[in-house]
Amino acid sequence: MLGTAGTVLLLADVAGEAAAQSPLPPVTVDAPRARGAERNQGATTSAPRTRAVNRARQTNRNVAAVPQASDSNAPSGIENPQGPVNGYVANRTLSGTKTNTALREIPQSISVIGADQIRDQKPQSFDQILRYTPGVGGEQFGADTRNDWFFLRGFRAQQDAMFLDGLPLFNTAFATWKLQPFGLERVEVLRGPSSVLYGGGSPGGIVNAVSKLPTAEPIRYIETGVNSFGNGYVSFDVGERLLIPPASGTLDGRVVGVVKGGGTQVDFTQDNSYYLAPSFTYRPDANTRFTVMALASKDRTNGNNWLPYEGSVISAPFGKIPTKLFTSEPGQDYFMRGQTMVGYQFEHDFSNGMTFRQNARYAHVDVNINSYIGAGYVGPPASATLQRYRFVANDSADLGTIDNQLEGRFNTGAISHKVLAGVDYKKYRLDDYQASAFPAGPLNIFNPVYGSVTPMGAPYLNRILDQQQIGVYLQDQMKLDRFTLVLSGRNDWVDTQQFNRLAVPNTSRDVSKATGRAGLIYDVGLGLSPYVSYATGFDPVIGTTRTGEFFMPEEAKQVEVGAKWEPAGFNGYLTAAWFDLRKTNALTIDPTNIFFQVQNGEVTSRGVELSVTTNLTPDFKMVGSVSSYDLFISKDPNAALLGKRPVAIPTVLASLWGDYTFHSGPLAGFGFGGGARYVGESFADQANTLAVPSRALFDAALHYEYQQWRAALNVTNVADKIFVSSCDGLTSCFYGERRKAMLSLAYRW
């Protein structure tokens, strides 16, 4: 796994449409219903309630109608694209067009995972949220407690595809960001090149996490739990209307927090963290909203095991390496991250068909690593002795972003327009120090003796990377009868500099690139909407080759044809998409030095994605998907690699999850869920001769809600299947997470 800095990443739109046809009236929203409030509190949307509880909630409820400018010009009753999802079925999004648009009118593949689904499945890391999403593969590097790993349509995406509230959380080298699932209202996955709106990102798409934000209704929720590895947690979500002078508007606050700690499936490996995210929303009137958000978190855990192919994927002469083996040094090994963020969202509707928005954030992260890493065997595999090297990294990064948007809604004859014009700016600065020492003391697999201390060698990287990017973009969503045409264009200017503390010349590069998107979707009736789209992408890769030369920007282009179907009487939708996606200037491992990268030409991903998302009945919710790709290197200076699949990436993914809750009868309040996940085989080598087998994993859940209490038992990998998630090479294979049971208890008041 290599960072784009050239190092081993340890390695590594009902309301909007009406608005477009006539000037918008002032926006008012009825007092929120209890059901919506329950969703905000992370409780089930339809659990049994006694009259006493309902009366108590009514007493606490704010009676006055509250303006919701955050609904982005949506009238009362329309889903807020930044708010709760109704069960598992979302209808609107901001991620697809940066405007409040119905999913069925976006000619591109997009999935939304809401807080109900997150609660039911109980993911413990951000990448686990994506387990049941089409076109996405997560947990590439197994039971890794340090970072979140995922790929989109066959392309690794964790570095350049992670967004929070519409702004990037770009990372490189080891200065990585970490998000808590409990702090999120929804996660939206937009598949295919999307830099026309976002100024960068993986060719496979982006993953936009939407924070829990203040609401008009009180939120009081606390939860605790512990898993079968002895890792326990306490989380809380508290929100309230704050007192301000009369006739001065409204002020709402919310605080979300998590504290956790304890063991994992690997000896001597802890997973300890805290997370705190306060936010405030001020609405001086019905047309203006100003939200301030902050986040502080700290993580302390240990390095991931790097294991040889023989002994993990296939048996060595001695059999298999135990999954609990710790291959580093207790007491010396650590991975520590501290991150802080502060930002705001401002929106004002001029009530004349124009809306201005400005979103901004500053984020800082420090990551310190000290680890002993497996590097194959000492002698033949039969020796059962691992060779190791010591690795140290001290990385910090600052990321400042601001996005200015002006949205206009008007008609030209029979065509309604929703036009978005924007200017955004990003500044990223990385202080990167990395060093290694080889060899370090070997370790016997079955009789590990710890205590080896290896002096650290001189750094091979000691530098500052600085990148500034400004982009201007324009988009028009045009609607004529049943047709919706989306045209988007953008130009970016990027300045990248490297200041080297070693005997390597300082370097810089300026690039400019235009990207675009055109998509047409048609409502043929009966809820069926076929579409076609073409998009180009641009990713200003930050990093250098072994010789200090900056990488060229990665570029992408995609054709996508698909359909979205919302059958009458069916609360949900089905989607199908075929795409042809190509990435040029693709990064790969430098064959002369695995700590660096080179750009190898072109990789093609061509495939099909099918999905279903439904609240099938008031009791039964379900999501399912199948994704299948033809992924191969289509251009490369090394002719032997043509037609080969990039390492560690499977090309078949399938999943199905359902949850059933009784709402009447003697079992009222009781529910159960279950799911199956299939991941196809991948390869451990560039020649595609060493396969990492496919696996099928099963998850289960039981839950019971009585009045304000909710208890749940979630079990992942029920059969306790031992498997390797992926291999990045012959000496870098990673065990997946074994069976884990999580018992939790929640209370709301």
NORCOR-V352547 format. One record per residue. N is the residue number from 1. RES is the residue in one letter. D_LAST is the distance of its C-alpha to the last C-alpha in Angstrom with 1 decimal. Layout:
N & RES & D_LAST
N & RES & D_LAST
This chain:
1 & M & 45.7
2 & L & 47.1
3 & G & 45.4
4 & T & 47.0
5 & A & 48.1
6 & G & 50.6
7 & T & 49.1
8 & V & 47.7
9 & L & 44.0
10 & L & 43.6
11 & L & 45.5
12 & A & 43.9
13 & D & 34.4
14 & V & 34.1
15 & A & 33.3
16 & G & 35.6
17 & E & 38.4
18 & A & 38.3
19 & A & 38.2
20 & A & 41.3
21 & Q & 43.2
22 & S & 42.6
23 & P & 41.2
24 & L & 37.5
25 & P & 36.1
26 & P & 33.5
27 & V & 30.1
28 & T & 27.4
29 & V & 24.2
30 & D & 22.4
31 & A & 18.9
32 & P & 16.8
33 & R & 15.9
34 & A & 12.6
35 & R & 14.2
36 & G & 15.0
37 & A & 11.6
38 & E & 10.4
39 & R & 13.5
40 & N & 12.8
41 & Q & 9.7
42 & G & 12.1
43 & A & 11.0
44 & T & 13.9
45 & T & 15.1
46 & S & 16.2
47 & A & 14.4
48 & P & 14.8
49 & R & 12.6
50 & T & 13.5
51 & R & 14.5
52 & A & 12.3
53 & V & 9.1
54 & N & 11.1
55 & R & 12.1
56 & A & 8.9
57 & R & 8.1
58 & Q & 11.8
59 & T & 11.6
60 & N & 9.5
61 & R & 11.7
62 & N & 14.9
63 & V & 17.7
64 & A & 20.6
65 & A & 22.0
66 & V & 21.7
67 & P & 24.6
68 & Q & 24.0
69 & A & 27.1
70 & S & 25.6
71 & D & 26.3
72 & S & 29.9
73 & N & 31.5
74 & A & 29.7
75 & P & 29.2
76 & S & 26.2
77 & G & 25.2
78 & I & 26.7
79 & E & 24.8
80 & N & 24.1
81 & P & 26.0
82 & Q & 23.8
83 & G & 20.5
84 & P & 18.9
85 & V & 21.3
86 & N & 21.2
87 & G & 21.0
88 & Y & 24.0
89 & V & 26.1
90 & A & 26.4
91 & N & 29.0
92 & R & 29.5
93 & T & 30.0
94 & L & 31.3
95 & S & 32.8
96 & G & 35.7
97 & T & 37.3
98 & K & 35.2
99 & T & 34.7
100 & N & 32.2
101 & T & 34.0
102 & A & 33.5
103 & L & 33.9
104 & R & 36.7
105 & E & 38.8
106 & I & 38.9
107 & P & 42.1
108 & Q & 40.7
109 & S & 38.6
110 & I & 34.9
111 & S & 31.9
112 & V & 28.1
113 & I & 25.6
114 & G & 22.0
115 & A & 18.6
116 & D & 18.3
117 & Q & 21.7
118 & I & 20.9
119 & R & 17.9
120 & D & 20.0
121 & Q & 23.0
122 & K & 21.4
123 & P & 24.2
124 & Q & 24.6
125 & S & 26.8
126 & F & 27.5
127 & D & 30.6
128 & Q & 28.9
129 & I & 26.8
130 & L & 30.3
131 & R & 31.3
132 & Y & 31.2
133 & T & 32.6
134 & P & 36.2
135 & G & 38.7
136 & V & 36.7
137 & G & 37.3
138 & G & 35.1
139 & E & 35.4
140 & Q & 39.1
141 & F & 39.6
142 & G & 37.8
143 & A & 35.3
144 & D & 35.5
145 & T & 32.7
146 & R & 34.3
147 & N & 34.2
148 & D & 33.1
149 & W & 36.1
150 & F & 36.6
151 & F & 39.5
152 & L & 39.7
153 & R & 42.6
154 & G & 44.4
155 & F & 44.1
156 & R & 42.3
157 & A & 39.7
158 & Q & 37.3
159 & Q & 39.3
160 & D & 39.7
161 & A & 37.3
162 & M & 33.9
163 & F & 32.3
164 & L & 29.1
165 & D & 28.1
166 & G & 31.7
167 & L & 33.4
168 & P & 35.3
169 & L & 34.4
170 & F & 38.0
171 & N & 39.1
172 & T & 42.4
173 & A & 43.9
174 & F & 41.2
175 & A & 39.1
176 & T & 36.3
177 & W & 32.7
178 & K & 29.6
179 & L & 26.3
180 & Q & 23.1
181 & P & 21.8
182 & F & 18.1
183 & G & 19.0
184 & L & 20.4
185 & E & 19.5
186 & R & 22.8
187 & V & 26.2
188 & E & 29.4
189 & V & 32.7
190 & L & 35.8
191 & R & 38.9
192 & G & 42.4
193 & P & 43.8
194 & S & 41.5
195 & S & 43.1
196 & V & 44.4
197 & L & 41.0
198 & Y & 39.7
199 & G & 43.0
200 & G & 42.8
201 & G & 41.1
202 & S & 42.2
203 & P & 44.6
204 & G & 42.2
205 & G & 39.4
206 & I & 36.3
207 & V & 32.7
208 & N & 30.4
209 & A & 26.9
210 & V & 24.5
211 & S & 21.9
212 & K & 18.2
213 & L & 18.7
214 & P & 16.9
215 & T & 15.6
216 & A & 15.8
217 & E & 12.2
218 & P & 9.2
219 & I & 8.0
220 & R & 5.5
221 & Y & 6.8
222 & I & 9.1
223 & E & 12.0
224 & T & 15.2
225 & G & 18.4
226 & V & 22.2
227 & N & 25.2
228 & S & 28.5
229 & F & 30.2
230 & G & 28.1
231 & N & 26.2
232 & G & 22.6
233 & Y & 19.8
234 & V & 16.5
235 & S & 14.7
236 & F & 11.9
237 & D & 11.2
238 & V & 10.1
239 & G & 11.5
240 & E & 12.3
241 & R & 15.3
242 & L & 17.8
243 & L & 20.2
244 & I & 23.7
245 & P & 26.8
246 & P & 27.1
247 & A & 29.1
248 & S & 28.5
249 & G & 26.1
250 & T & 22.5
251 & L & 21.0
252 & D & 17.8
253 & G & 16.8
254 & R & 15.0
255 & V & 15.4
256 & V & 15.6
257 & G & 17.0
258 & V & 18.5
259 & V & 20.6
260 & K & 22.7
261 & G & 26.0
262 & G & 28.5
263 & G & 31.3
264 & T & 32.5
265 & Q & 35.2
266 & V & 37.9
267 & D & 39.2
268 & F & 38.6
269 & T & 36.2
270 & Q & 32.8
271 & D & 30.0
272 & N & 28.1
273 & S & 26.2
274 & Y & 23.6
275 & Y & 22.2
276 & L & 20.7
277 & A & 20.4
278 & P & 19.6
279 & S & 20.4
280 & F & 20.9
281 & T & 22.0
282 & Y & 24.3
283 & R & 25.7
284 & P & 28.5
285 & D & 29.3
286 & A & 28.9
287 & N & 31.2
288 & T & 30.2
289 & R & 27.5
290 & F & 27.5
291 & T & 25.0
292 & V & 25.5
293 & M & 24.3
294 & A & 25.0
295 & L & 24.8
296 & A & 26.0
297 & S & 26.4
298 & K & 28.7
299 & D & 29.9
300 & R & 32.4
301 & T & 33.9
302 & N & 37.4
303 & G & 39.9
304 & N & 40.3
305 & N & 43.2
306 & W & 46.2
307 & L & 48.1
308 & P & 51.5
309 & Y & 51.8
310 & E & 54.0
311 & G & 51.8
312 & S & 48.5
313 & V & 49.3
314 & I & 52.5
315 & S & 53.7
316 & A & 55.9
317 & P & 58.7
318 & F & 56.3
319 & G & 53.6
320 & K & 50.1
321 & I & 48.4
322 & P & 45.4
323 & T & 42.1
324 & K & 40.9
325 & L & 43.9
326 & F & 43.2
327 & T & 46.1
328 & S & 45.6
329 & E & 45.9
330 & P & 43.2
331 & G & 42.9
332 & Q & 44.5
333 & D & 42.4
334 & Y & 39.3
335 & F & 37.5
336 & M & 35.5
337 & R & 33.8
338 & G & 32.3
339 & Q & 31.2
340 & T & 30.0
341 & M & 29.5
342 & V & 29.1
343 & G & 29.6
344 & Y & 28.9
345 & Q & 29.1
346 & F & 30.9
347 & E & 31.6
348 & H & 33.6
349 & D & 34.8
350 & F & 38.1
351 & S & 37.9
352 & N & 41.4
353 & G & 40.6
354 & M & 40.1
355 & T & 37.0
356 & F & 37.1
357 & R & 34.7
358 & Q & 34.9
359 & N & 32.8
360 & A & 33.6
361 & R & 32.6
362 & Y & 34.2
363 & A & 33.5
364 & H & 35.1
365 & V & 35.2
366 & D & 37.2
367 & V & 38.1
368 & N & 40.3
369 & I & 41.7
370 & N & 44.1
371 & S & 44.9
372 & Y & 47.7
373 & I & 48.0
374 & G & 49.9
375 & A & 53.1
376 & G & 54.6
377 & Y & 56.8
378 & V & 59.4
379 & G & 62.4
380 & P & 62.0
381 & P & 58.7
382 & A & 60.1
383 & S & 59.8
384 & A & 56.0
385 & T & 55.9
386 & L & 53.8
387 & Q & 55.2
388 & R & 52.8
389 & Y & 52.7
390 & R & 50.6
391 & F & 48.6
392 & V & 47.1
393 & A & 45.3
394 & N & 43.9
395 & D & 42.6
396 & S & 40.7
397 & A & 40.0
398 & D & 39.1
399 & L & 38.1
400 & G & 38.0
401 & T & 37.5
402 & I & 37.5
403 & D & 37.6
404 & N & 38.9
405 & Q & 38.7
406 & L & 40.3
407 & E & 39.6
408 & G & 42.0
409 & R & 41.9
410 & F & 45.2
411 & N & 47.8
412 & T & 51.3
413 & G & 52.8
414 & A & 51.0
415 & I & 49.1
416 & S & 45.7
417 & H & 44.9
418 & K & 41.8
419 & V & 43.4
420 & L & 41.6
421 & A & 43.6
422 & G & 42.3
423 & V & 43.4
424 & D & 41.5
425 & Y & 42.4
426 & K & 41.6
427 & K & 42.9
428 & Y & 42.5
429 & R & 44.0
430 & L & 44.2
431 & D & 45.8
432 & D & 46.8
433 & Y & 48.4
434 & Q & 49.2
435 & A & 51.6
436 & S & 52.6
437 & A & 55.1
438 & F & 56.9
439 & P & 57.5
440 & A & 55.0
441 & G & 55.4
442 & P & 55.3
443 & L & 52.9
444 & N & 53.8
445 & I & 51.2
446 & F & 51.6
447 & N & 52.4
448 & P & 50.6
449 & V & 51.8
450 & Y & 49.8
451 & G & 50.9
452 & S & 53.0
453 & V & 53.0
454 & T & 54.5
455 & P & 55.4
456 & M & 54.0
457 & G & 56.4
458 & A & 56.8
459 & P & 54.3
460 & Y & 55.2
461 & L & 52.8
462 & N & 52.3
463 & R & 51.6
464 & I & 49.6
465 & L & 48.8
466 & D & 48.1
467 & Q & 47.3
468 & Q & 46.9
469 & Q & 46.4
470 & I & 46.4
471 & G & 46.1
472 & V & 46.6
473 & Y & 45.5
474 & L & 45.9
475 & Q & 44.5
476 & D & 45.2
477 & Q & 43.3
478 & M & 45.9
479 & K & 45.3
480 & L & 48.2
481 & D & 47.5
482 & R & 46.0
483 & F & 46.9
484 & T & 44.8
485 & L & 46.6
486 & V & 45.0
487 & L & 47.3
488 & S & 46.2
489 & G & 48.4
490 & R & 47.9
491 & N & 50.0
492 & D & 49.0
493 & W & 51.0
494 & V & 50.2
495 & D & 51.8
496 & T & 51.4
497 & Q & 53.0
498 & Q & 53.4
499 & F & 54.4
500 & N & 55.7
501 & R & 56.2
502 & L & 58.5
503 & A & 62.0
504 & V & 60.8
505 & P & 61.5
506 & N & 58.8
507 & T & 58.2
508 & S & 56.6
509 & R & 56.3
510 & D & 55.6
511 & V & 54.7
512 & S & 54.0
513 & K & 52.8
514 & A & 52.1
515 & T & 49.7
516 & G & 48.9
517 & R & 47.2
518 & A & 48.4
519 & G & 46.6
520 & L & 47.2
521 & I & 44.9
522 & Y & 46.0
523 & D & 44.1
524 & V & 46.7
525 & G & 44.6
526 & L & 42.8
527 & G & 40.0
528 & L & 42.4
529 & S & 42.8
530 & P & 45.4
531 & Y & 45.8
532 & V & 48.0
533 & S & 47.5
534 & Y & 49.3
535 & A & 47.9
536 & T & 49.2
537 & G & 47.3
538 & F & 48.0
539 & D & 46.5
540 & P & 47.9
541 & V & 48.0
542 & I & 48.0
543 & G & 50.2
544 & T & 53.8
545 & T & 56.2
546 & R & 57.9
547 & T & 60.6
548 & G & 58.3
549 & E & 58.5
550 & F & 55.4
551 & F & 54.1
552 & M & 54.7
553 & P & 51.6
554 & E & 50.5
555 & E & 51.0
556 & A & 49.9
557 & K & 50.6
558 & Q & 49.1
559 & V & 50.0
560 & E & 47.3
561 & V & 47.6
562 & G & 44.8
563 & A & 43.1
564 & K & 39.6
565 & W & 39.1
566 & E & 36.4
567 & P & 37.9
568 & A & 37.4
569 & G & 34.7
570 & F & 33.4
571 & N & 29.9
572 & G & 30.9
573 & Y & 34.0
574 & L & 36.8
575 & T & 38.6
576 & A & 42.0
577 & A & 43.7
578 & W & 47.0
579 & F & 47.7
580 & D & 50.5
581 & L & 49.3
582 & R & 51.6
583 & K & 51.0
584 & T & 53.9
585 & N & 54.3
586 & A & 52.1
587 & L & 51.5
588 & T & 52.5
589 & I & 53.5
590 & D & 56.7
591 & P & 59.1
592 & T & 60.9
593 & N & 57.8
594 & I & 54.5
595 & F & 52.7
596 & F & 53.6
597 & Q & 53.5
598 & V & 55.9
599 & Q & 55.6
600 & N & 57.2
601 & G & 57.6
602 & E & 55.5
603 & V & 53.0
604 & T & 52.4
605 & S & 49.4
606 & R & 50.0
607 & G & 47.8
608 & V & 45.6
609 & E & 41.8
610 & L & 40.3
611 & S & 36.6
612 & V & 34.3
613 & T & 30.7
614 & T & 29.2
615 & N & 26.5
616 & L & 29.3
617 & T & 27.5
618 & P & 23.9
619 & D & 23.7
620 & F & 25.8
621 & K & 25.6
622 & M & 28.5
623 & V & 30.1
624 & G & 33.7
625 & S & 36.5
626 & V & 40.1
627 & S & 41.8
628 & S & 45.5
629 & Y & 47.6
630 & D & 51.1
631 & L & 50.7
632 & F & 53.8
633 & I & 55.7
634 & S & 57.9
635 & K & 59.8
636 & D & 60.6
637 & P & 63.6
638 & N & 63.6
639 & A & 64.9
640 & A & 63.8
641 & L & 60.2
642 & L & 60.6
643 & G & 58.7
644 & K & 56.7
645 & R & 52.9
646 & P & 51.0
647 & V & 50.0
648 & A & 46.5
649 & I & 45.5
650 & P & 45.1
651 & T & 46.1
652 & V & 44.3
653 & L & 40.6
654 & A & 38.8
655 & S & 35.3
656 & L & 33.3
657 & W & 29.7
658 & G & 27.9
659 & D & 24.6
660 & Y & 24.3
661 & T & 21.4
662 & F & 22.1
663 & H & 20.4
664 & S & 22.4
665 & G & 24.6
666 & P & 24.3
667 & L & 22.9
668 & A & 20.0
669 & G & 17.2
670 & F & 19.9
671 & G & 21.3
672 & F & 23.9
673 & G & 25.5
674 & G & 28.6
675 & G & 30.9
676 & A & 34.3
677 & R & 35.6
678 & Y & 39.3
679 & V & 40.9
680 & G & 44.7
681 & E & 47.2
682 & S & 48.0
683 & F & 50.9
684 & A & 51.3
685 & D & 54.5
686 & Q & 55.9
687 & A & 58.6
688 & N & 56.1
689 & T & 57.8
690 & L & 55.0
691 & A & 52.2
692 & V & 48.7
693 & P & 47.8
694 & S & 45.2
695 & R & 42.2
696 & A & 39.8
697 & L & 36.4
698 & F & 33.8
699 & D & 30.1
700 & A & 27.8
701 & A & 24.1
702 & L & 22.4
703 & H & 18.7
704 & Y & 16.8
705 & E & 13.5
706 & Y & 12.5
707 & Q & 9.7
708 & Q & 6.5
709 & W & 9.2
710 & R & 11.9
711 & A & 15.1
712 & A & 18.1
713 & L & 21.7
714 & N & 23.6
715 & V & 27.3
716 & T & 29.6
717 & N & 33.4
718 & V & 33.2
719 & A & 36.9
720 & D & 37.0
721 & K & 39.7
722 & I & 41.4
723 & F & 42.4
724 & V & 43.4
725 & S & 41.3
726 & S & 44.2
727 & C & 47.3
728 & D & 48.4
729 & G & 51.8
730 & L & 53.6
731 & T & 52.0
732 & S & 48.5
733 & C & 46.6
734 & F & 42.9
735 & Y & 41.2
736 & G & 38.1
737 & E & 34.9
738 & R & 35.4
739 & R & 33.1
740 & K & 29.7
741 & A & 26.9
742 & M & 23.3
743 & L & 20.8
744 & S & 17.1
745 & L & 13.8
746 & A & 10.4
747 & Y & 6.8
748 & R & 3.7
749 & W & 0.0
